[in-house]
Amino acid sequence: MKRQIIKLTLAVLAAVQLAACAPLMFGGVIGGAMVASDRRTAGIQLEDEGIEQRSASAIRENFGSKEHVNITSYNRQVLITGEVSSDTVRSQVEQLIGRVQNVRAVVNELVVGPASSAGDRANDVVLVAKVKASMVDSEDVFANVYKVVAERGTVYLMGRVTQREAKRATDVVRGVSGVKRVVRVFEYITEAELQAMQPKRNEESVKQTPVMSGSGVPVTTNQPVVTPIK
């Protein structure tokens, strides 16, 4: 019990520091740190940071602080979360981000309605920390492989994972207190691809793995596989 409390405390502190230090995060989007176990190349990780920064600047220039928009990029696929004032703005934001340099796909999860409160956003910070702590506590889930975003109790999971890893991570997240809904925004790889990836993880020349559907069939549109889980 004491060990779990220590883990959760450290995770909360990390999440709070991340939310405070990242200027590209509108309203407190929370993501995983750039670490050695990340399945993106170092170059793609830097490019994702650039996409987030360019997207954040575009939002500021076009909407100021009137809209609550969060931007998270993983492998050049952008997840947009938050709240906006109308369906028109929702579409405008998606189109704007789609034109940002090097973005290859956009997942628009914006909600039309009032912006979340400071309390809601603080709860989401804690929720991400709890999710990360639960992943760390699960010996068969590699927490650093996943990018975790929370919005009003909905948890979004991003990453390059196998079907087995996706199911296990989802099961863990669904068991975390406070999680209302889980949405998976994954790029699926095979077990063989995962095995082959291990010694090449730090090489810039790793071949791009195609996005796979839930049935293992290649997706030809370069769109991420988005799976809402109740």
C-alpha positions in Angstrom: 0.0 0.0 0.0 2.8 2.4 0.9 4.6 1.6 -2.3 1.5 2.4 -4.4 1.0 5.8 -2.5 4.7 6.7 -3.2 4.2 5.9 -6.9 1.1 7.9 -7.2 2.6 10.8 -5.5 5.6 10.9 -7.8 3.3 10.5 -10.8 1.1 13.4 -9.7 4.1 15.6 -9.2 5.5 14.7 -12.7 2.1 15.4 -14.3 1.7 18.8 -12.6 5.3 19.8 -13.6 4.6 18.7 -17.2 1.4 20.7 -17.3 3.1 23.8 -15.8 6.2 23.8 -18.0 4.9 23.1 -21.5 3.8 26.3 -23.2 2.2 24.4 -26.2 -0.4 22.9 -24.0 -3.7 24.7 -24.2 -5.7 24.1 -21.0 -3.5 21.3 -19.7 -3.1 18.5 -22.3 -1.0 15.8 -20.7 1.4 13.6 -22.6 4.2 11.1 -22.1 7.8 12.3 -21.8 10.3 11.8 -24.6 12.2 8.7 -23.4 14.4 6.0 -24.7 11.6 3.4 -24.7 9.5 5.5 -27.0 8.8 3.6 -30.2 9.1 6.7 -32.4 12.5 7.6 -33.8 14.3 10.6 -32.1 13.6 12.6 -35.2 9.9 11.9 -35.2 9.7 12.8 -31.5 11.2 16.2 -32.2 8.9 16.6 -35.2 5.9 15.9 -32.9 7.1 18.6 -30.6 7.4 21.0 -33.5 3.9 20.1 -34.7 2.4 20.8 -31.3 4.2 24.1 -31.1 3.1 25.2 -34.6 -0.4 24.1 -34.0 -0.5 25.9 -30.7 0.7 29.1 -32.4 -1.9 28.7 -35.1 -4.7 28.4 -32.5 -3.5 31.5 -30.7 -3.2 33.5 -33.9 -6.7 32.6 -35.1 -8.7 32.2 -31.9 -6.8 33.9 -29.1 -7.9 32.5 -25.7 -11.6 32.3 -26.6 -11.5 28.6 -27.2 -10.1 25.7 -25.1 -8.1 23.6 -27.5 -5.5 20.9 -26.6 -3.1 19.6 -29.2 -1.3 16.3 -28.9 0.9 14.9 -31.7 2.1 11.3 -31.9 4.0 10.0 -34.9 2.6 13.1 -36.8 -1.0 12.2 -36.0 -2.7 15.0 -34.1 -5.4 14.5 -31.4 -7.4 17.6 -30.8 -9.3 17.8 -27.5 -11.1 20.4 -25.4 -14.2 22.5 -25.8 -15.2 25.1 -28.4 -18.1 27.5 -28.8 -19.7 26.1 -32.0 -19.7 23.4 -34.7 -18.3 26.0 -37.1 -15.3 26.6 -34.8 -14.9 22.9 -34.3 -14.5 22.4 -38.1 -12.3 25.5 -38.5 -9.9 24.2 -35.9 -9.7 20.8 -37.6 -9.0 22.4 -41.0 -6.4 24.7 -39.4 -4.5 21.9 -37.8 -4.7 19.7 -40.9 -2.8 22.4 -42.8 0.1 22.5 -40.2 3.4 21.4 -41.7 4.1 17.6 -41.5 0.7 16.7 -40.0 -0.5 13.5 -41.6 -3.7 12.8 -39.8 -6.1 14.6 -37.5 -8.5 13.1 -34.8 -11.0 15.7 -33.8 -12.4 15.1 -30.3 -13.5 18.6 -29.6 -16.7 19.1 -27.8 -19.1 22.0 -28.4 -19.9 23.5 -25.1 -18.6 25.6 -22.2 -14.9 25.4 -21.5 -13.9 23.0 -18.7 -13.3 24.6 -15.3 -10.0 24.9 -13.5 -11.3 22.1 -11.2 -12.0 19.8 -14.2 -8.5 20.4 -15.5 -6.9 19.7 -12.1 -8.9 16.5 -11.9 -7.6 15.5 -15.3 -4.0 16.1 -14.3 -4.5 13.8 -11.3 -6.3 11.3 -13.5 -3.4 11.0 -15.9 -1.1 10.5 -13.0 -3.3 7.7 -11.6 -3.4 6.1 -15.0 0.4 6.3 -15.4 0.8 4.9 -11.9 -1.5 2.0 -12.6 0.4 1.2 -15.8 3.7 1.3 -13.9 2.2 -1.0 -11.2 1.2 -3.5 -13.9 4.3 -5.5 -14.8 3.0 -6.4 -18.3 2.3 -2.8 -19.4 5.1 -0.6 -20.6 3.9 2.8 -19.5 6.5 4.8 -21.5 5.1 3.4 -24.7 1.8 5.3 -24.3 0.9 8.9 -24.5 -2.0 9.6 -22.1 -4.4 12.6 -22.5 -7.4 13.2 -20.2 -10.4 15.5 -20.8 -13.2 15.6 -18.2 -12.7 12.0 -17.3 -12.2 10.7 -20.8 -8.8 9.1 -21.2 -7.2 9.0 -24.7 -4.4 6.5 -25.3 -1.9 7.0 -28.1 1.0 4.9 -29.2 2.4 2.2 -31.5 1.3 -1.0 -30.0 0.2 -4.6 -30.7 -3.4 -5.7 -30.4 -2.4 -7.6 -27.2 -0.8 -4.5 -25.7 -3.8 -2.3 -26.6 -6.2 -4.7 -24.9 -4.1 -5.0 -21.8 -3.6 -1.2 -21.4 -7.3 -0.6 -21.9 -8.2 -3.1 -19.2 -5.8 -1.4 -16.8 -7.1 2.1 -17.6 -10.7 1.1 -17.3 -10.0 -0.1 -13.8 -8.7 3.3 -12.6 -11.1 5.3 -10.4 -12.4 8.4 -12.1 -12.1 7.2 -15.7 -15.4 7.6 -17.4 -14.4 6.5 -20.9 -11.4 5.3 -22.8 -10.6 6.2 -26.4 -7.8 4.4 -28.2 -5.9 6.3 -30.9 -3.4 3.7 -31.8 -1.2 2.6 -34.6 -1.2 -1.2 -34.5 1.9 -3.2 -35.2 2.3 -7.0 -35.2 4.1 -9.0 -32.6 6.8 -9.8 -35.2 7.2 -6.1 -35.9 7.5 -5.4 -32.2 10.2 -8.1 -31.8 12.1 -6.7 -34.8 11.8 -3.2 -33.5 13.7 -3.8 -30.2 17.3 -3.7 -31.4 16.5 -0.9 -33.9 14.7 1.4 -31.5 17.3 4.1 -31.5 18.0 4.1 -35.3 16.7 6.9 -37.4 16.3 4.6 -40.4 13.5 2.5 -38.9 11.0 1.9 -41.6 7.5 3.4 -41.1 5.0 0.8 -40.0 1.6 1.0 -41.7 -1.4 1.8 -39.6 -3.4 -1.3 -39.0 -7.1 -1.7 -38.4 -8.5 -3.6 -35.4 -8.7 -6.7 -37.6 -5.1 -6.5 -38.6 -5.8 -5.2 -42.1 -3.6 -2.3 -43.3 -5.4 1.0 -43.4 -4.7 2.7 -46.8 -5.6 6.3 -45.8 -2.9 6.9 -43.2 -5.6 7.6 -40.7 -5.1 6.5 -37.0 -7.3 3.7 -35.6 -9.7 5.4 -33.2 -11.6 3.1 -30.9 -13.9 4.5 -28.2 -14.3 2.1 -25.3 -17.2 2.7 -22.8 
